[in-house]
Amino acid sequence: MRAGCVVGLCSAFLSVLCVVWGEKSDASGQGSCEGGGARCEDVDLEQDRYTTARAMRAVVVREFGGPEVLKVEEVAVPQAEGKQVLIKVSAVGVNPVETYIRSGTHNIKPPLPWTPGCDVAGVVEEVGKEATKFQKGDRVFTRGSVTGAYAEFTVAEEDTTFRLADRLSFQQGAAIGVPYMTAYRALFHRTHGKPGETVLIHGASGGVGLAAVQLAKAHGMVVMGTAGSSEGMELVKKNGAAHVFNHREEGYMDKIMAATAGVGVDLIIEMLANVNLEKDLELLARHGRVGVVGNRGPTQINARAAMTKETSIIGVMLYHMDAKELGETVSALYAGFTQGTLTPVVGREYSLEQAPEAHKDIIETKAMGKVVLTI
């Protein structure tokens, strides 16, 4: 890879990270400029993956920093190669991890310039010569992007692109990738949730939380959820939770224990472990499990709390999902979307130019569904 090029770094770290699925597409590792939609310099024209025939708008990060470093630029439209598809983007999901990477505080720092984003919904514009699963005009969503998603067009690998159910809008499609695949992995691949078990979604009003509520209910689990406002609590209840608690209220843990007749919950899906992990260990029943989906800093726990009830703390990272697990996940989700048991909840919507505001709000305001950019 030559100087001035951008690496396609917005695919793999889905859920807590969102970085490198699409990077695997360049088998040779030579002569291609996979990049966040930004201009490529010092690249042989015959090997440049970008066409000069068309231009598009894309968010380009040229330095790490606050939301203000998200700048909309006019850049070249990328081309699909091999088993890739070029998607005309209608909506993009915004994930908290993208704010950490943008700030430069994440342990993964993509080469700059870089275009954020993984969760795209739109229409296939063209396909690579080796692609066989899609054709122009197909409605799709992705779990990753080779060239970055905050753009009018994006390139994605065929294997990380999926058909969008007819009953869902593009905005809802942009709310599937990270939220639903993370929730499914947390509930079933990592913590092995079973019908009849009681699950607490600790922080249930955001994109992943609401997906977990819907999936757990559809799987026959007894669902409890928390939120930080009355509006959030109502949203969680509307999406299937049997019991909802305000985690900002003093004594809410006592209410959770009372709802389980003092036994505790079998399973917790945790969105903010640095704040709640010690509380989770107190709330678990004997042999209970807590799946850590989100964390924003160090935490300290008394390990005896885990020893006493023989509970387990389990990490969840979407990019570890293998091909077999992905196939299972996509099949289960598609069935839920087509049958109506799963419906993505879209929260605030922003334009491409409002990406800085979206990054600010997703961290600083109470979660209420999935934050999306509409193109």
TITOR-917851 format. One line per field, with one value per residue (C-alpha): chain; x, y, z; residue in one letter. Coordinates in steps of 0.5 Angstrom, whole numbers, plus 500, padded with zeros to 3 digits. Layout:
kette <- [A/...] $
px <- [X/...] $
py <- [Y/...] $
pz <- [Z/...] $
rest <- [a/...] $
//
This chain:
kette <- [A/A/A/A/A/A/A/A/A/A/A/A/A/A/A/A/A/A/A/A/A/A/A/A/A/A/A/A/A/A/A/A/A/A/A/A/A/A/A/A/A/A/A/A/A/A/A/A/A/A/A/A/A/A/A/A/A/A/A/A/A/A/A/A/A/A/A/A/A/A/A/A/A/A/A/A/A/A/A/A/A/A/A/A/A/A/A/A/A/A/A/A/A/A/A/A/A/A/A/A/A/A/A/A/A/A/A/A/A/A/A/A/A/A/A/A/A/A/A/A/A/A/A/A/A/A/A/A/A/A/A/A/A/A/A/A/A/A/A/A/A/A/A/A/A/A/A/A/A/A/A/A/A/A/A/A/A/A/A/A/A/A/A/A/A/A/A/A/A/A/A/A/A/A/A/A/A/A/A/A/A/A/A/A/A/A/A/A/A/A/A/A/A/A/A/A/A/A/A/A/A/A/A/A/A/A/A/A/A/A/A/A/A/A/A/A/A/A/A/A/A/A/A/A/A/A/A/A/A/A/A/A/A/A/A/A/A/A/A/A/A/A/A/A/A/A/A/A/A/A/A/A/A/A/A/A/A/A/A/A/A/A/A/A/A/A/A/A/A/A/A/A/A/A/A/A/A/A/A/A/A/A/A/A/A/A/A/A/A/A/A/A/A/A/A/A/A/A/A/A/A/A/A/A/A/A/A/A/A/A/A/A/A/A/A/A/A/A/A/A/A/A/A/A/A/A/A/A/A/A/A/A/A/A/A/A/A/A/A/A/A/A/A/A/A/A/A/A/A/A/A/A/A/A/A/A/A/A/A/A/A/A/A/A/A/A/A/A/A/A/A/A/A/A/A] $
px <- [500/503/503/497/492/487/486/479/478/471/468/471/470/463/459/465/470/469/475/477/473/473/481/481/479/485/489/495/496/499/497/490/488/482/480/475/473/478/483/488/495/501/497/498/492/491/491/487/480/477/474/475/468/464/464/461/460/464/466/473/477/484/486/484/480/473/467/469/474/469/469/464/469/467/471/472/466/470/469/467/472/472/467/465/459/458/452/448/447/441/442/448/448/452/456/459/466/466/467/472/476/475/478/484/483/482/487/486/488/486/491/489/485/479/472/468/462/460/452/450/443/442/441/446/449/454/458/465/467/467/460/454/450/447/445/444/437/437/436/441/444/451/455/462/465/471/471/467/460/459/459/454/457/461/464/462/464/459/460/458/452/445/438/434/427/421/418/424/426/433/433/431/436/442/440/441/449/452/446/442/449/452/445/445/452/451/445/446/453/457/452/448/441/435/428/425/431/430/435/436/438/442/442/436/434/439/440/444/439/433/435/437/430/426/431/430/423/422/426/422/426/423/426/427/431/433/433/435/429/421/421/427/423/416/420/424/417/414/419/417/420/416/419/423/427/430/437/438/433/436/434/433/437/432/426/430/431/424/422/425/423/430/433/436/437/440/443/445/447/451/452/457/461/465/459/455/459/460/452/451/455/450/444/446/443/447/451/448/452/454/456/460/458/460/465/468/474/477/473/474/470/470/471/468/462/463/466/460/455/459/458/461/463/464/466/463/466/463/469/470/464/466/462/458/456/454/450/446/445/443/438/435/435/432/426/425/425/420/415/415/418/424/423/429/428/430/432/435/436/442/444/451/453/451/455/459/453/451/457/456/449/451/455/452/445/440/440/433/434/439/442/443/445/440/444] $
py <- [500/507/513/518/512/510/503/500/500/500/493/488/492/491/492/495/495/497/496/491/486/489/489/482/483/485/479/481/487/491/497/498/504/502/508/512/515/520/522/518/520/517/511/508/510/503/500/506/503/510/512/519/519/521/524/524/527/523/525/525/525/528/528/525/530/532/532/538/533/530/534/533/533/531/525/520/514/508/502/494/489/482/479/486/491/498/501/507/509/511/511/509/507/511/507/509/506/510/516/513/512/519/522/518/515/508/503/502/508/507/511/518/520/515/515/512/507/500/500/501/501/502/500/496/500/495/489/486/481/475/477/473/474/481/485/492/495/490/493/491/492/491/489/492/497/497/504/507/508/516/517/517/511/505/499/492/485/481/476/482/484/482/483/488/485/489/491/495/502/504/507/501/497/502/500/492/491/492/492/486/482/484/483/476/474/476/473/466/465/468/467/461/464/459/460/461/464/471/476/483/488/493/500/497/504/504/500/494/494/494/489/485/486/484/478/475/476/472/467/465/469/473/480/486/492/499/506/513/516/515/516/511/506/506/505/499/496/497/493/487/488/485/489/496/500/507/506/513/512/510/503/500/494/492/493/488/483/484/482/476/474/475/469/474/474/468/473/480/484/490/496/500/495/500/503/497/491/490/491/486/481/482/482/475/468/462/460/467/470/477/479/485/489/496/499/506/505/501/498/495/489/484/477/474/476/472/466/466/464/461/467/468/475/474/478/480/482/482/481/474/471/466/464/459/463/469/464/462/470/472/467/468/475/475/470/475/481/478/475/481/479/484/491/496/502/508/514/521/522/527/529/527/534/533/528/532/533/526/524/529/527/519/520/526/524/519/513/512/507/507/514/514/519/519/521] $
pz <- [500/498/502/501/501/506/509/509/516/518/518/523/530/530/537/541/536/528/524/519/516/509/509/507/500/498/497/494/499/493/488/491/495/500/503/507/501/501/495/494/492/489/486/479/475/472/480/483/486/485/478/476/473/479/485/492/499/504/511/512/518/517/524/531/535/537/533/529/525/522/515/509/503/495/493/488/488/490/485/487/485/486/490/493/492/491/495/494/501/504/511/516/523/528/533/540/538/532/537/540/534/531/538/538/545/542/542/534/530/523/518/516/512/514/513/519/519/518/518/511/508/501/494/490/485/481/483/482/477/482/486/485/490/489/482/481/485/490/497/502/509/511/517/515/509/506/504/510/511/512/505/499/496/500/498/502/501/498/504/509/505/506/503/507/509/505/511/513/511/510/516/520/516/518/525/524/523/530/534/532/531/538/541/538/540/547/548/545/543/549/555/552/554/554/554/561/564/566/563/565/559/563/559/554/551/546/539/542/548/544/540/546/549/542/541/548/548/542/545/550/556/562/560/565/562/565/562/565/563/563/556/555/560/556/550/553/555/549/545/550/557/562/568/567/572/572/573/576/581/588/590/583/585/590/586/581/586/589/582/582/589/592/587/582/575/570/565/565/558/560/556/561/565/568/572/573/573/581/581/576/581/586/582/579/581/583/576/573/567/565/558/557/551/553/557/558/563/568/574/581/583/589/586/592/589/583/587/592/587/582/577/570/567/559/554/548/541/535/530/533/530/525/519/522/527/522/518/524/526/519/518/525/524/517/520/525/521/516/521/525/531/530/528/529/533/530/534/532/525/522/515/513/515/522/523/528/532/532/535/540/542/542/548/552/551/553/549/545/539/534/531/524/518/512/506] $
rest <- [m/r/a/g/c/v/v/g/l/c/s/a/f/l/s/v/l/c/v/v/w/g/e/k/s/d/a/s/g/q/g/s/c/e/g/g/g/a/r/c/e/d/v/d/l/e/q/d/r/y/t/t/a/r/a/m/r/a/v/v/v/r/e/f/g/g/p/e/v/l/k/v/e/e/v/a/v/p/q/a/e/g/k/q/v/l/i/k/v/s/a/v/g/v/n/p/v/e/t/y/i/r/s/g/t/h/n/i/k/p/p/l/p/w/t/p/g/c/d/v/a/g/v/v/e/e/v/g/k/e/a/t/k/f/q/k/g/d/r/v/f/t/r/g/s/v/t/g/a/y/a/e/f/t/v/a/e/e/d/t/t/f/r/l/a/d/r/l/s/f/q/q/g/a/a/i/g/v/p/y/m/t/a/y/r/a/l/f/h/r/t/h/g/k/p/g/e/t/v/l/i/h/g/a/s/g/g/v/g/l/a/a/v/q/l/a/k/a/h/g/m/v/v/m/g/t/a/g/s/s/e/g/m/e/l/v/k/k/n/g/a/a/h/v/f/n/h/r/e/e/g/y/m/d/k/i/m/a/a/t/a/g/v/g/v/d/l/i/i/e/m/l/a/n/v/n/l/e/k/d/l/e/l/l/a/r/h/g/r/v/g/v/v/g/n/r/g/p/t/q/i/n/a/r/a/a/m/t/k/e/t/s/i/i/g/v/m/l/y/h/m/d/a/k/e/l/g/e/t/v/s/a/l/y/a/g/f/t/q/g/t/l/t/p/v/v/g/r/e/y/s/l/e/q/a/p/e/a/h/k/d/i/i/e/t/k/a/m/g/k/v/v/l/t/i] $
//
